[in-house]
Amino acid sequence: MNKETLEELWEQATDLPDAKESPLAKAIISEALEAAGDGVTCDPEAAAVAVYRIATDCEDFANAIVERAQRDQREGVGL
């Protein structure tokens, strides 16, 4: 699978246009290509695993933000 295919799939899956200009899309596609291939093409299954890992990291990050905000609120710390 190549970069152009991944960009097309990103746009279809997210309903967000312009995968070529979006910093987020570029980072995710680049990570998929590098983690699962040679940076130019990639194994689709390995690319999917790389993207799932990114999604898990994003979920963990979001949870950490919420937990910190709740802790700061309890302790009266400004956000």
PDB file with SEQRES, HELIX, SHEET and CRYST1 records, atoms N, CA, C and O in Angstrom:
SEQRES   1 A   79  MET ASN LYS GLU THR LEU GLU GLU LEU TRP GLU GLN ALA          
SEQRES   2 A   79  THR ASP LEU PRO ASP ALA LYS GLU SER PRO LEU ALA LYS          
SEQRES   3 A   79  ALA ILE ILE SER GLU ALA LEU GLU ALA ALA GLY ASP GLY          
SEQRES   4 A   79  VAL THR CYS ASP PRO GLU ALA ALA ALA VAL ALA VAL TYR          
SEQRES   5 A   79  ARG ILE ALA THR ASP CYS GLU ASP PHE ALA ASN ALA ILE          
SEQRES   6 A   79  VAL GLU ARG ALA GLN ARG ASP GLN ARG GLU GLY VAL GLY          
SEQRES   7 A   79  LEU                                                          
HELIX    1 AA1 LYS A    3  THR A   14  1                                  12    
HELIX    2 AA2 PRO A   23  ALA A   36  1                                  14    
HELIX    3 AA3 PRO A   44  GLU A   75  1                                  32    
CRYST1    1.000    1.000    1.000  90.00  90.00  90.00 P 1           1          
ATOM      1  N   MET A   1       0.867  -1.158   0.000  1.00  0.00           N  
ATOM      2  CA  MET A   1       0.000   0.000   0.000  1.00  0.00           C  
ATOM      3  C   MET A   1       0.915   1.222   0.000  1.00  0.00           C  
ATOM      4  O   MET A   1       1.937   1.236   0.685  1.00  0.00           O  
ATOM      5  N   ASN A   2       0.546   2.245  -0.769  1.00  0.00           N  
ATOM      6  CA  ASN A   2       1.399   3.421  -0.855  1.00  0.00           C  
ATOM      7  C   ASN A   2       0.757   4.646  -0.185  1.00  0.00           C  
ATOM      8  O   ASN A   2      -0.381   4.598   0.282  1.00  0.00           O  
ATOM      9  N   LYS A   3       1.513   5.722  -0.156  1.00  0.00           N  
ATOM     10  CA  LYS A   3       1.082   6.948   0.514  1.00  0.00           C  
ATOM     11  C   LYS A   3      -0.231   7.476  -0.064  1.00  0.00           C  
ATOM     12  O   LYS A   3      -1.123   7.878   0.684  1.00  0.00           O  
ATOM     13  N   GLU A   4      -0.348   7.475  -1.372  1.00  0.00           N  
ATOM     14  CA  GLU A   4      -1.557   8.001  -2.009  1.00  0.00           C  
ATOM     15  C   GLU A   4      -2.796   7.207  -1.602  1.00  0.00           C  
ATOM     16  O   GLU A   4      -3.859   7.781  -1.367  1.00  0.00           O  
ATOM     17  N   THR A   5      -2.654   5.904  -1.521  1.00  0.00           N  
ATOM     18  CA  THR A   5      -3.777   5.066  -1.090  1.00  0.00           C  
ATOM     19  C   THR A   5      -4.147   5.371   0.353  1.00  0.00           C  
ATOM     20  O   THR A   5      -5.328   5.480   0.684  1.00  0.00           O  
ATOM     21  N   LEU A   6      -3.138   5.509   1.217  1.00  0.00           N  
ATOM     22  CA  LEU A   6      -3.413   5.834   2.616  1.00  0.00           C  
ATOM     23  C   LEU A   6      -4.080   7.203   2.742  1.00  0.00           C  
ATOM     24  O   LEU A   6      -4.983   7.374   3.560  1.00  0.00           O  
ATOM     25  N   GLU A   7      -3.648   8.175   1.944  1.00  0.00           N  
ATOM     26  CA  GLU A   7      -4.281   9.502   1.968  1.00  0.00           C  
ATOM     27  C   GLU A   7      -5.747   9.415   1.551  1.00  0.00           C  
ATOM     28  O   GLU A   7      -6.617  10.036   2.161  1.00  0.00           O  
ATOM     29  N   GLU A   8      -6.004   8.640   0.511  1.00  0.00           N  
ATOM     30  CA  GLU A   8      -7.382   8.449   0.045  1.00  0.00           C  
ATOM     31  C   GLU A   8      -8.234   7.791   1.130  1.00  0.00           C  
ATOM     32  O   GLU A   8      -9.363   8.212   1.381  1.00  0.00           O  
ATOM     33  N   LEU A   9      -7.695   6.771   1.760  1.00  0.00           N  
ATOM     34  CA  LEU A   9      -8.431   6.076   2.823  1.00  0.00           C  
ATOM     35  C   LEU A   9      -8.663   6.990   4.022  1.00  0.00           C  
ATOM     36  O   LEU A   9      -9.726   6.934   4.640  1.00  0.00           O  
ATOM     37  N   TRP A  10      -7.682   7.833   4.361  1.00  0.00           N  
ATOM     38  CA  TRP A  10      -7.840   8.799   5.454  1.00  0.00           C  
ATOM     39  C   TRP A  10      -9.032   9.706   5.169  1.00  0.00           C  
ATOM     40  O   TRP A  10      -9.888   9.905   6.031  1.00  0.00           O  
ATOM     41  N   GLU A  11      -9.084  10.253   3.958  1.00  0.00           N  
ATOM     42  CA  GLU A  11     -10.164  11.173   3.602  1.00  0.00           C  
ATOM     43  C   GLU A  11     -11.516  10.473   3.613  1.00  0.00           C  
ATOM     44  O   GLU A  11     -12.507  11.065   4.041  1.00  0.00           O  
ATOM     45  N   GLN A  12     -11.578   9.238   3.156  1.00  0.00           N  
ATOM     46  CA  GLN A  12     -12.829   8.484   3.182  1.00  0.00           C  
ATOM     47  C   GLN A  12     -13.259   8.168   4.608  1.00  0.00           C  
ATOM     48  O   GLN A  12     -14.436   8.287   4.947  1.00  0.00           O  
ATOM     49  N   ALA A  13     -12.320   7.771   5.430  1.00  0.00           N  
ATOM     50  CA  ALA A  13     -12.635   7.333   6.789  1.00  0.00           C  
ATOM     51  C   ALA A  13     -12.998   8.481   7.714  1.00  0.00           C  
ATOM     52  O   ALA A  13     -13.817   8.316   8.619  1.00  0.00           O  
ATOM     53  N   THR A  14     -12.399   9.637   7.496  1.00  0.00           N  
ATOM     54  CA  THR A  14     -12.579  10.742   8.438  1.00  0.00           C  
ATOM     55  C   THR A  14     -13.509  11.830   7.943  1.00  0.00           C  
ATOM     56  O   THR A  14     -13.927  12.681   8.728  1.00  0.00           O  
ATOM     57  N   ASP A  15     -13.839  11.826   6.685  1.00  0.00           N  
ATOM     58  CA  ASP A  15     -14.603  12.912   6.063  1.00  0.00           C  
ATOM     59  C   ASP A  15     -13.871  14.242   6.165  1.00  0.00           C  
ATOM     60  O   ASP A  15     -14.481  15.303   6.040  1.00  0.00           O  
ATOM     61  N   LEU A  16     -12.558  14.184   6.394  1.00  0.00           N  
ATOM     62  CA  LEU A  16     -11.736  15.391   6.430  1.00  0.00           C  
ATOM     63  C   LEU A  16     -10.987  15.496   5.114  1.00  0.00           C  
ATOM     64  O   LEU A  16     -10.312  14.551   4.709  1.00  0.00           O  
ATOM     65  N   PRO A  17     -11.097  16.625   4.447  1.00  0.00           N  
ATOM     66  CA  PRO A  17     -10.421  16.777   3.169  1.00  0.00           C  
ATOM     67  C   PRO A  17      -8.924  17.046   3.344  1.00  0.00           C  
ATOM     68  O   PRO A  17      -8.448  17.346   4.440  1.00  0.00           O  
ATOM     69  N   ASP A  18      -8.226  16.932   2.268  1.00  0.00           N  
ATOM     70  CA  ASP A  18      -6.855  17.399   2.153  1.00  0.00           C  
ATOM     71  C   ASP A  18      -5.874  16.700   3.084  1.00  0.00           C  
ATOM     72  O   ASP A  18      -5.213  17.342   3.900  1.00  0.00           O  
ATOM     73  N   ALA A  19      -5.786  15.406   2.957  1.00  0.00           N  
ATOM     74  CA  ALA A  19      -4.830  14.637   3.761  1.00  0.00           C  
ATOM     75  C   ALA A  19      -3.402  15.078   3.489  1.00  0.00           C  
ATOM     76  O   ALA A  19      -2.523  14.889   4.330  1.00  0.00           O  
ATOM     77  N   LYS A  20      -3.163  15.664   2.321  1.00  0.00           N  
ATOM     78  CA  LYS A  20      -1.810  16.099   1.971  1.00  0.00           C  
ATOM     79  C   LYS A  20      -1.378  17.333   2.748  1.00  0.00           C  
ATOM     80  O   LYS A  20      -0.180  17.586   2.881  1.00  0.00           O  
ATOM     81  N   GLU A  21      -2.329  18.108   3.263  1.00  0.00           N  
ATOM     82  CA  GLU A  21      -1.996  19.340   3.975  1.00  0.00           C  
ATOM     83  C   GLU A  21      -2.178  19.239   5.483  1.00  0.00           C  
ATOM     84  O   GLU A  21      -1.582  20.023   6.221  1.00  0.00           O  
ATOM     85  N   SER A  22      -2.972  18.311   5.954  1.00  0.00           N  
ATOM     86  CA  SER A  22      -3.250  18.181   7.383  1.00  0.00           C  
ATOM     87  C   SER A  22      -2.021  17.646   8.116  1.00  0.00           C  
ATOM     88  O   SER A  22      -1.550  16.552   7.804  1.00  0.00           O  
ATOM     89  N   PRO A  23      -1.491  18.401   9.092  1.00  0.00           N  
ATOM     90  CA  PRO A  23      -0.342  17.894   9.853  1.00  0.00           C  
ATOM     91  C   PRO A  23      -0.650  16.568  10.558  1.00  0.00           C  
ATOM     92  O   PRO A  23       0.208  15.689  10.637  1.00  0.00           O  
ATOM     93  N   LEU A  24      -1.865  16.431  11.064  1.00  0.00           N  
ATOM     94  CA  LEU A  24      -2.241  15.190  11.740  1.00  0.00           C  
ATOM     95  C   LEU A  24      -2.248  14.022  10.759  1.00  0.00           C  
ATOM     96  O   LEU A  24      -1.666  12.973  11.034  1.00  0.00           O  
ATOM     97  N   ALA A  25      -2.901  14.202   9.628  1.00  0.00           N  
ATOM     98  CA  ALA A  25      -2.958  13.133   8.629  1.00  0.00           C  
ATOM     99  C   ALA A  25      -1.563  12.779   8.135  1.00  0.00           C  
ATOM    100  O   ALA A  25      -1.230  11.604   7.984  1.00  0.00           O  
ATOM    101  N   LYS A  26      -0.752  13.793   7.886  1.00  0.00           N  
ATOM    102  CA  LYS A  26       0.608  13.546   7.412  1.00  0.00           C  
ATOM    103  C   LYS A  26       1.403  12.733   8.428  1.00  0.00           C  
ATOM    104  O   LYS A  26       2.131  11.812   8.058  1.00  0.00           O  
ATOM    105  N   ALA A  27       1.263  13.072   9.703  1.00  0.00           N  
ATOM    106  CA  ALA A  27       2.003  12.357  10.748  1.00  0.00           C  
ATOM    107  C   ALA A  27       1.541  10.906  10.862  1.00  0.00           C  
ATOM    108  O   ALA A  27       2.361   9.994  10.976  1.00  0.00           O  
ATOM    109  N   ILE A  28       0.238  10.699  10.830  1.00  0.00           N  
ATOM    110  CA  ILE A  28      -0.294   9.338  10.956  1.00  0.00           C  
ATOM    111  C   ILE A  28       0.104   8.490   9.753  1.00  0.00           C  
ATOM    112  O   ILE A  28       0.529   7.345   9.912  1.00  0.00           O  
ATOM    113  N   ILE A  29      -0.029   9.038   8.568  1.00  0.00           N  
ATOM    114  CA  ILE A  29       0.323   8.294   7.357  1.00  0.00           C  
ATOM    115  C   ILE A  29       1.820   8.000   7.326  1.00  0.00           C  
ATOM    116  O   ILE A  29       2.234   6.897   6.970  1.00  0.00           O  
ATOM    117  N   SER A  30       2.616   8.972   7.694  1.00  0.00           N  
ATOM    118  CA  SER A  30       4.063   8.770   7.743  1.00  0.00           C  
ATOM    119  C   SER A  30       4.432   7.673   8.733  1.00  0.00           C  
ATOM    120  O   SER A  30       5.270   6.821   8.439  1.00  0.00           O  
ATOM    121  N   GLU A  31       3.811   7.696   9.898  1.00  0.00           N  
ATOM    122  CA  GLU A  31       4.077   6.667  10.912  1.00  0.00           C  
ATOM    123  C   GLU A  31       3.686   5.286  10.391  1.00  0.00           C  
ATOM    124  O   GLU A  31       4.416   4.317  10.596  1.00  0.00           O  
ATOM    125  N   ALA A  32       2.547   5.192   9.725  1.00  0.00           N  
ATOM    126  CA  ALA A  32       2.106   3.909   9.174  1.00  0.00           C  
ATOM    127  C   ALA A  32       3.097   3.398   8.135  1.00  0.00           C  
ATOM    128  O   ALA A  32       3.433   2.214   8.120  1.00  0.00           O  
ATOM    129  N   LEU A  33       3.562   4.289   7.269  1.00  0.00           N  
ATOM    130  CA  LEU A  33       4.510   3.879   6.233  1.00  0.00           C  
ATOM    131  C   LEU A  33       5.856   3.464   6.822  1.00  0.00           C  
ATOM    132  O   LEU A  33       6.462   2.493   6.370  1.00  0.00           O  
ATOM    133  N   GLU A  34       6.314   4.193   7.819  1.00  0.00           N  
ATOM    134  CA  GLU A  34       7.622   3.893   8.400  1.00  0.00           C  
ATOM    135  C   GLU A  34       7.575   2.689   9.337  1.00  0.00           C  
ATOM    136  O   GLU A  34       8.515   1.895   9.371  1.00  0.00           O  
ATOM    137  N   ALA A  35       6.501   2.549  10.090  1.00  0.00           N  
ATOM    138  CA  ALA A  35       6.402   1.439  11.038  1.00  0.00           C  
ATOM    139  C   ALA A  35       6.122   0.118  10.340  1.00  0.00           C  
ATOM    140  O   ALA A  35       6.468  -0.947  10.850  1.00  0.00           O  
ATOM    141  N   ALA A  36       5.504   0.189   9.188  1.00  0.00           N  
ATOM    142  CA  ALA A  36       5.043  -1.026   8.529  1.00  0.00           C  
ATOM    143  C   ALA A  36       5.668  -1.248   7.157  1.00  0.00           C  
ATOM    144  O   ALA A  36       5.234  -2.118   6.401  1.00  0.00           O  
ATOM    145  N   GLY A  37       6.684  -0.459   6.842  1.00  0.00           N  
ATOM    146  CA  GLY A  37       7.280  -0.622   5.529  1.00  0.00           C  
ATOM    147  C   GLY A  37       8.588   0.125   5.413  1.00  0.00           C  
ATOM    148  O   GLY A  37       9.326   0.291   6.384  1.00  0.00           O  
ATOM    149  N   ASP A  38       8.851   0.564   4.215  1.00  0.00           N  
ATOM    150  CA  ASP A  38      10.119   1.226   3.934  1.00  0.00           C  
ATOM    151  C   ASP A  38       9.987   2.740   3.836  1.00  0.00           C  
ATOM    152  O   ASP A  38      10.919   3.416   3.400  1.00  0.00           O  
ATOM    153  N   GLY A  39       8.847   3.272   4.233  1.00  0.00           N  
ATOM    154  CA  GLY A  39       8.605   4.710   4.132  1.00  0.00           C  
ATOM    155  C   GLY A  39       7.932   5.108   2.832  1.00  0.00           C  
ATOM    156  O   GLY A  39       7.470   6.239   2.687  1.00  0.00           O  
ATOM    157  N   VAL A  40       7.876   4.181   1.888  1.00  0.00           N  
ATOM    158  CA  VAL A  40       7.239   4.452   0.596  1.00  0.00           C  
ATOM    159  C   VAL A  40       6.014   3.567   0.411  1.00  0.00           C  
ATOM    160  O   VAL A  40       4.961   4.037  -0.021  1.00  0.00           O  
ATOM    161  N   THR A  41       6.149   2.306   0.731  1.00  0.00           N  
ATOM    162  CA  THR A  41       5.025   1.371   0.691  1.00  0.00           C  
ATOM    163  C   THR A  41       4.999   0.613   2.016  1.00  0.00           C  
ATOM    164  O   THR A  41       5.983   0.602   2.756  1.00  0.00           O  
ATOM    165  N   CYS A  42       3.873  -0.013   2.301  1.00  0.00           N  
ATOM    166  CA  CYS A  42       3.771  -0.722   3.574  1.00  0.00           C  
ATOM    167  C   CYS A  42       2.822  -1.904   3.459  1.00  0.00           C  
ATOM    168  O   CYS A  42       1.972  -1.974   2.572  1.00  0.00           O  
ATOM    169  N   ASP A  43       3.003  -2.822   4.387  1.00  0.00           N  
ATOM    170  CA  ASP A  43       2.093  -3.941   4.539  1.00  0.00           C  
ATOM    171  C   ASP A  43       0.811  -3.411   5.182  1.00  0.00           C  
ATOM    172  O   ASP A  43       0.885  -2.807   6.253  1.00  0.00           O  
ATOM    173  N   PRO A  44      -0.355  -3.610   4.576  1.00  0.00           N  
ATOM    174  CA  PRO A  44      -1.595  -3.051   5.122  1.00  0.00           C  
ATOM    175  C   PRO A  44      -1.894  -3.478   6.556  1.00  0.00           C  
ATOM    176  O   PRO A  44      -2.337  -2.659   7.362  1.00  0.00           O  
ATOM    177  N   GLU A  45      -1.662  -4.734   6.882  1.00  0.00           N  
ATOM    178  CA  GLU A  45      -1.957  -5.193   8.243  1.00  0.00           C  
ATOM    179  C   GLU A  45      -1.037  -4.533   9.263  1.00  0.00           C  
ATOM    180  O   GLU A  45      -1.488  -4.129  10.335  1.00  0.00           O  
ATOM    181  N   ALA A  46       0.232  -4.422   8.941  1.00  0.00           N  
ATOM    182  CA  ALA A  46       1.181  -3.779   9.847  1.00  0.00           C  
ATOM    183  C   ALA A  46       0.878  -2.288   9.968  1.00  0.00           C  
ATOM    184  O   ALA A  46       1.028  -1.708  11.043  1.00  0.00           O  
ATOM    185  N   ALA A  47       0.455  -1.670   8.874  1.00  0.00           N  
ATOM    186  CA  ALA A  47       0.079  -0.254   8.924  1.00  0.00           C  
ATOM    187  C   ALA A  47      -1.126  -0.059   9.834  1.00  0.00           C  
ATOM    188  O   ALA A  47      -1.181   0.902  10.602  1.00  0.00           O  
ATOM    189  N   ALA A  48      -2.083  -0.963   9.748  1.00  0.00           N  
ATOM    190  CA  ALA A  48      -3.269  -0.868  10.610  1.00  0.00           C  
ATOM    191  C   ALA A  48      -2.878  -0.985  12.076  1.00  0.00           C  
ATOM    192  O   ALA A  48      -3.415  -0.265  12.919  1.00  0.00           O  
ATOM    193  N   VAL A  49      -1.953  -1.880  12.389  1.00  0.00           N  
ATOM    194  CA  VAL A  49      -1.486  -2.019  13.773  1.00  0.00           C  
ATOM    195  C   VAL A  49      -0.837  -0.722  14.239  1.00  0.00           C  
ATOM    196  O   VAL A  49      -1.075  -0.283  15.364  1.00  0.00           O  
ATOM    197  N   ALA A  50      -0.025  -0.108  13.394  1.00  0.00           N  
ATOM    198  CA  ALA A  50       0.622   1.156  13.755  1.00  0.00           C  
ATOM    199  C   ALA A  50      -0.417   2.236  14.039  1.00  0.00           C  
ATOM    200  O   ALA A  50      -0.270   3.006  14.988  1.00  0.00           O  
ATOM    201  N   VAL A  51      -1.456   2.296  13.229  1.00  0.00           N  
ATOM    202  CA  VAL A  51      -2.501   3.302  13.426  1.00  0.00           C  
ATOM    203  C   VAL A  51      -3.303   2.999  14.688  1.00  0.00           C  
ATOM    204  O   VAL A  51      -3.659   3.921  15.423  1.00  0.00           O  
ATOM    205  N   TYR A  52      -3.592   1.735  14.952  1.00  0.00           N  
ATOM    206  CA  TYR A  52      -4.280   1.377  16.204  1.00  0.00           C  
ATOM    207  C   TYR A  52      -3.461   1.813  17.415  1.00  0.00           C  
ATOM    208  O   TYR A  52      -4.020   2.287  18.404  1.00  0.00           O  
ATOM    209  N   ARG A  53      -2.150   1.657  17.343  1.00  0.00           N  
ATOM    210  CA  ARG A  53      -1.292   2.097  18.453  1.00  0.00           C  
ATOM    211  C   ARG A  53      -1.376   3.608  18.644  1.00  0.00           C  
ATOM    212  O   ARG A  53      -1.421   4.096  19.774  1.00  0.00           O  
ATOM    213  N   ILE A  54      -1.396   4.337  17.550  1.00  0.00           N  
ATOM    214  CA  ILE A  54      -1.539   5.791  17.638  1.00  0.00           C  
ATOM    215  C   ILE A  54      -2.873   6.135  18.288  1.00  0.00           C  
ATOM    216  O   ILE A  54      -2.938   7.008  19.153  1.00  0.00           O  
ATOM    217  N   ALA A  55      -3.933   5.453  17.874  1.00  0.00           N  
ATOM    218  CA  ALA A  55      -5.261   5.719  18.442  1.00  0.00           C  
ATOM    219  C   ALA A  55      -5.276   5.435  19.939  1.00  0.00           C  
ATOM    220  O   ALA A  55      -5.865   6.192  20.710  1.00  0.00           O  
ATOM    221  N   THR A  56      -4.636   4.355  20.347  1.00  0.00           N  
ATOM    222  CA  THR A  56      -4.561   4.021  21.770  1.00  0.00           C  
ATOM    223  C   THR A  56      -3.779   5.083  22.530  1.00  0.00           C  
ATOM    224  O   THR A  56      -4.174   5.490  23.622  1.00  0.00           O  
ATOM    225  N   ASP A  57      -2.669   5.531  21.951  1.00  0.00           N  
ATOM    226  CA  ASP A  57      -1.885   6.592  22.587  1.00  0.00           C  
ATOM    227  C   ASP A  57      -2.703   7.874  22.717  1.00  0.00           C  
ATOM    228  O   ASP A  57      -2.630   8.554  23.740  1.00  0.00           O  
ATOM    229  N   CYS A  58      -3.478   8.207  21.688  1.00  0.00           N  
ATOM    230  CA  CYS A  58      -4.325   9.407  21.741  1.00  0.00           C  
ATOM    231  C   CYS A  58      -5.390   9.273  22.822  1.00  0.00           C  
ATOM    232  O   CYS A  58      -5.679  10.233  23.536  1.00  0.00           O  
ATOM    233  N   GLU A  59      -5.968   8.093  22.942  1.00  0.00           N  
ATOM    234  CA  GLU A  59      -6.967   7.863  23.986  1.00  0.00           C  
ATOM    235  C   GLU A  59      -6.333   7.990  25.373  1.00  0.00           C  
ATOM    236  O   GLU A  59      -6.914   8.597  26.273  1.00  0.00           O  
ATOM    237  N   ASP A  60      -5.156   7.424  25.539  1.00  0.00           N  
ATOM    238  CA  ASP A  60      -4.448   7.542  26.818  1.00  0.00           C  
ATOM    239  C   ASP A  60      -4.125   9.002  27.130  1.00  0.00           C  
ATOM    240  O   ASP A  60      -4.249   9.436  28.275  1.00  0.00           O  
ATOM    241  N   PHE A  61      -3.717   9.745  26.129  1.00  0.00           N  
ATOM    242  CA  PHE A  61      -3.406  11.165  26.293  1.00  0.00           C  
ATOM    243  C   PHE A  61      -4.656  11.940  26.707  1.00  0.00           C  
ATOM    244  O   PHE A  61      -4.600  12.769  27.615  1.00  0.00           O  
ATOM    245  N   ALA A  62      -5.780  11.673  26.044  1.00  0.00           N  
ATOM    246  CA  ALA A  62      -7.040  12.343  26.393  1.00  0.00           C  
ATOM    247  C   ALA A  62      -7.438  12.024  27.827  1.00  0.00           C  
ATOM    248  O   ALA A  62      -7.875  12.909  28.562  1.00  0.00           O  
ATOM    249  N   ASN A  63      -7.292  10.776  28.224  1.00  0.00           N  
ATOM    250  CA  ASN A  63      -7.611  10.389  29.606  1.00  0.00           C  
ATOM    251  C   ASN A  63      -6.702  11.095  30.598  1.00  0.00           C  
ATOM    252  O   ASN A  63      -7.157  11.514  31.662  1.00  0.00           O  
ATOM    253  N   ALA A  64      -5.427  11.234  30.267  1.00  0.00           N  
ATOM    254  CA  ALA A  64      -4.490  11.934  31.150  1.00  0.00           C  
ATOM    255  C   ALA A  64      -4.870  13.404  31.297  1.00  0.00           C  
ATOM    256  O   ALA A  64      -4.755  13.970  32.384  1.00  0.00           O  
ATOM    257  N   ILE A  65      -5.319  14.019  30.213  1.00  0.00           N  
ATOM    258  CA  ILE A  65      -5.761  15.418  30.266  1.00  0.00           C  
ATOM    259  C   ILE A  65      -6.945  15.554  31.207  1.00  0.00           C  
ATOM    260  O   ILE A  65      -6.965  16.443  32.058  1.00  0.00           O  
ATOM    261  N   VAL A  66      -7.929  14.680  31.062  1.00  0.00           N  
ATOM    262  CA  VAL A  66      -9.123  14.731  31.910  1.00  0.00           C  
ATOM    263  C   VAL A  66      -8.754  14.488  33.367  1.00  0.00           C  
ATOM    264  O   VAL A  66      -9.220  15.203  34.254  1.00  0.00           O  
ATOM    265  N   GLU A  67      -7.924  13.490  33.615  1.00  0.00           N  
ATOM    266  CA  GLU A  67      -7.518  13.193  34.993  1.00  0.00           C  
ATOM    267  C   GLU A  67      -6.783  14.369  35.623  1.00  0.00           C  
ATOM    268  O   GLU A  67      -7.027  14.692  36.785  1.00  0.00           O  
ATOM    269  N   ARG A  68      -5.895  15.009  34.884  1.00  0.00           N  
ATOM    270  CA  ARG A  68      -5.163  16.157  35.410  1.00  0.00           C  
ATOM    271  C   ARG A  68      -6.105  17.321  35.678  1.00  0.00           C  
ATOM    272  O   ARG A  68      -5.989  17.997  36.701  1.00  0.00           O  
ATOM    273  N   ALA A  69      -7.033  17.553  34.764  1.00  0.00           N  
ATOM    274  CA  ALA A  69      -7.992  18.646  34.956  1.00  0.00           C  
ATOM    275  C   ALA A  69      -8.842  18.400  36.195  1.00  0.00           C  
ATOM    276  O   ALA A  69      -9.101  19.324  36.966  1.00  0.00           O  
ATOM    277  N   GLN A  70      -9.275  17.165  36.388  1.00  0.00           N  
ATOM    278  CA  GLN A  70     -10.075  16.836  37.575  1.00  0.00           C  
ATOM    279  C   GLN A  70      -9.255  16.999  38.850  1.00  0.00           C  
ATOM    280  O   GLN A  70      -9.747  17.533  39.844  1.00  0.00           O  
ATOM    281  N   ARG A  71      -8.024  16.545  38.822  1.00  0.00           N  
ATOM    282  CA  ARG A  71      -7.149  16.692  39.987  1.00  0.00           C  
ATOM    283  C   ARG A  71      -6.898  18.169  40.295  1.00  0.00           C  
ATOM    284  O   ARG A  71      -6.976  18.595  41.447  1.00  0.00           O  
ATOM    285  N   ASP A  72      -6.599  18.938  39.258  1.00  0.00           N  
ATOM    286  CA  ASP A  72      -6.354  20.368  39.451  1.00  0.00           C  
ATOM    287  C   ASP A  72      -7.583  21.067  40.004  1.00  0.00           C  
ATOM    288  O   ASP A  72      -7.472  21.957  40.848  1.00  0.00           O  
ATOM    289  N   GLN A  73      -8.758  20.663  39.526  1.00  0.00           N  
ATOM    290  CA  GLN A  73      -9.998  21.262  40.016  1.00  0.00           C  
ATOM    291  C   GLN A  73     -10.203  20.920  41.492  1.00  0.00           C  
ATOM    292  O   GLN A  73     -10.576  21.789  42.281  1.00  0.00           O  
ATOM    293  N   ARG A  74      -9.966  19.677  41.868  1.00  0.00           N  
ATOM    294  CA  ARG A  74     -10.095  19.271  43.273  1.00  0.00           C  
ATOM    295  C   ARG A  74      -9.127  20.034  44.168  1.00  0.00           C  
ATOM    296  O   ARG A  74      -9.457  20.396  45.297  1.00  0.00           O  
ATOM    297  N   GLU A  75      -7.928  20.271  43.647  1.00  0.00           N  
ATOM    298  CA  GLU A  75      -6.889  20.930  44.436  1.00  0.00           C  
ATOM    299  C   GLU A  75      -6.925  22.448  44.307  1.00  0.00           C  
ATOM    300  O   GLU A  75      -6.137  23.151  44.939  1.00  0.00           O  
ATOM    301  N   GLY A  76      -7.843  22.946  43.485  1.00  0.00           N  
ATOM    302  CA  GLY A  76      -7.964  24.388  43.312  1.00  0.00           C  
ATOM    303  C   GLY A  76      -6.841  25.015  42.506  1.00  0.00           C  
ATOM    304  O   GLY A  76      -6.560  26.206  42.636  1.00  0.00           O  
ATOM    305  N   VAL A  77      -6.206  24.210  41.680  1.00  0.00           N  
ATOM    306  CA  VAL A  77      -5.117  24.702  40.838  1.00  0.00           C  
ATOM    307  C   VAL A  77      -5.708  25.247  39.548  1.00  0.00           C  
ATOM    308  O   VAL A  77      -6.610  24.638  38.973  1.00  0.00           O  
ATOM    309  N   GLY A  78      -5.209  26.387  39.090  1.00  0.00           N  
ATOM    310  CA  GLY A  78      -5.689  26.960  37.830  1.00  0.00           C  
ATOM    311  C   GLY A  78      -5.327  26.084  36.655  1.00  0.00           C  
ATOM    312  O   GLY A  78      -4.267  25.459  36.626  1.00  0.00           O  
ATOM    313  N   LEU A  79      -6.212  26.047  35.698  1.00  0.00           N  
ATOM    314  CA  LEU A  79      -5.964  25.236  34.504  1.00  0.00           C  
ATOM    315  C   LEU A  79      -5.112  26.009  33.600  1.00  0.00           C  
ATOM    316  O   LEU A  79      -4.765  25.531  32.520  1.00  0.00           O  
TER     317      LEU A  79                                                      
END                                                                             
